[in-house]
Amino acid sequence: MASVGSTLSSAQDLLLYRYHRGEWWQLAVWNAYLDERIPLDMEDNSNTNTISFLRLQNAWLRRVSQFWIATEISSRSYSWSTASTRVNSLLVFDEYLAEQGINDPLLASDPDVFQKITMGYIRFVAARRSRSGATEGRLLSDSRQRQILITVEIFYRFATLNKTAFARLTHDPRWKRLGTLHSQIYYPGDLPSVRHHKLQNLALEDSVIERIANRSGLLAVPKSESSLEDLQAFHALLLLMKTGRRLNEILMLDFDPLEPLANGRKRNMKQAVAEDEFSARLRYKMTKVKSKYPPTIPVTEDVVQIVKAQQREAKRLMRQFGGLGKKPRYLFLRLTSNRKGEKPYAAATFKTRLEVLSEMLDIRDSQGNKVALTATHRFRHTRATTLVNAGVPLSVIMRYLGHASPEMTLHYARLKESYVEEEFLKYQKVTADGRVLHDSRIEVFDIMHLDRRADRVLPNDWCTLPPMKSCKKGNACLTCPQFVTDEKYVPELEAQLERTKTLIELRQEQFVKRFNEPMGGESCVVAAA
């Protein structure tokens, strides 16, 4: 009976959205999948297709919030996920109003009473605990508290600008009395501050990436062997590692996401893979930010082959769904209620697969810390860090990552500078004659980087000659008092010493054969020894 009831409910919903004659936003429950009138532009892979306003107890808040959020969606200011988050934040405000017995959209006309109400709401949110998920029972994070509080301020700012429309919409003239008091309901400093943590290098080590790549195939093997058997998740993980895209940008790829390169060059597939050359462009959807750059990136032949393999898998799934011969909308397909291939693979499902894989592999970094594959953004950090370390211009990296502003791209550049300095200062510096260099390590580092002169960085050491002076010793670095090195170069310096000894023995042997006597101490070769 439960399945029959579910089927009837689905049929009722389908008819409701199809035959509703009013504005789409006037319905108390929005369904992005069933209601084609909803003007969604920036697509996302939200965990839910519906947004319900029925949970709001205050009728005046419910009606105007529908109008507000619909306006933001229609202007392409809010994605579906953002709209859902705003409604969830309003639910907290609705609970507070019910607890305080407030049924006036003005909250209060007296400034002192108004401030008492808003400060009480700040305390109410600060005492609130999470009701679901991994943080269930814990106090809300500062960022979540701030998000909830700011939602109310944004709502009232919009209401103040549209108070006449609100009054007409609700047949409630009280909205017309909104004023400057409601345009900024908090004082500066009232809101929880977002902590700015020290720059973290979230990039994964090369050895970690290698182990993940080598063992990620467990996602695709039969359930009898790994309990996973998800070829789609395997392909998605490979694309995450190789492209550095956001998770939903991968899961929401079109079925045909490849475009030819501008030069139109065609290469032999095996040769292109071997030489790691770009052979196509990958088109993706902007799911988080709007950028002025076109949403395509150049990709190598191995990425092209992964996409083609997933296209074959998607076609197989469509046959399994009963959509024989129908081309799906997405490359990665949700496995349930998706006969037409119009729903993308769910991010929550993908992270569940990665959670199981993490437990199976138990991959750890060089410090012994466990690497959680569910933190998919680390693959993006890894790709960005690789590009920065390779010397790719920041403007190119910014376009590749789809950043709307240089701020985030510069984050990776600062990480590189921080890492280089940390590595430099880790080792004690010694001079050519073995004395410990007692100058401040910070000062030595600054000397090395005053004007980025390449001639100050030697193969196995550094030159501390002041930038304004020029070197007159040629390549006699190892005996120069300006020469400094540290312990990490000991193996290479020892190897260099052995090569020098071998060279001297060879030259001595050649000299004896030619002159029938050994070289004297005046020889530059012997003197160097």
Secondary structure as GFF3:
##gff-version 3
##sequence-region A 1 529
A	DSSP	alpha_helix	2	19	.	.	.	ID=ss1
A	DSSP	three_ten_helix	24	26	.	.	.	ID=ss2
A	DSSP	beta_strand	29	31	.	.	.	ID=ss3
A	DSSP	beta_strand	50	52	.	.	.	ID=ss4
A	DSSP	alpha_helix	59	74	.	.	.	ID=ss5
A	DSSP	alpha_helix	80	100	.	.	.	ID=ss6
A	DSSP	alpha_helix	111	126	.	.	.	ID=ss7
A	DSSP	alpha_helix	142	161	.	.	.	ID=ss8
A	DSSP	alpha_helix	163	170	.	.	.	ID=ss9
A	DSSP	three_ten_helix	173	177	.	.	.	ID=ss10
A	DSSP	alpha_helix	180	183	.	.	.	ID=ss11
A	DSSP	alpha_helix	206	215	.	.	.	ID=ss12
A	DSSP	three_ten_helix	216	219	.	.	.	ID=ss13
A	DSSP	alpha_helix	223	226	.	.	.	ID=ss14
A	DSSP	alpha_helix	231	243	.	.	.	ID=ss15
A	DSSP	alpha_helix	247	251	.	.	.	ID=ss16
A	DSSP	beta_strand	258	259	.	.	.	ID=ss17
A	DSSP	alpha_helix	269	275	.	.	.	ID=ss18
A	DSSP	beta_strand	278	283	.	.	.	ID=ss19
A	DSSP	beta_strand	296	300	.	.	.	ID=ss20
A	DSSP	alpha_helix	301	321	.	.	.	ID=ss21
A	DSSP	alpha_helix	347	361	.	.	.	ID=ss22
A	DSSP	alpha_helix	377	389	.	.	.	ID=ss23
A	DSSP	alpha_helix	394	401	.	.	.	ID=ss24
A	DSSP	alpha_helix	406	426	.	.	.	ID=ss25
A	DSSP	beta_strand	430	431	.	.	.	ID=ss26
A	DSSP	alpha_helix	441	449	.	.	.	ID=ss27
A	DSSP	three_ten_helix	454	456	.	.	.	ID=ss28
A	DSSP	beta_strand	457	458	.	.	.	ID=ss29
A	DSSP	beta_strand	461	463	.	.	.	ID=ss30
A	DSSP	three_ten_helix	477	479	.	.	.	ID=ss31
A	DSSP	beta_strand	483	485	.	.	.	ID=ss32
A	DSSP	three_ten_helix	487	489	.	.	.	ID=ss33
A	DSSP	alpha_helix	490	515	.	.	.	ID=ss34
A	DSSP	alpha_helix	524	528	.	.	.	ID=ss35
###
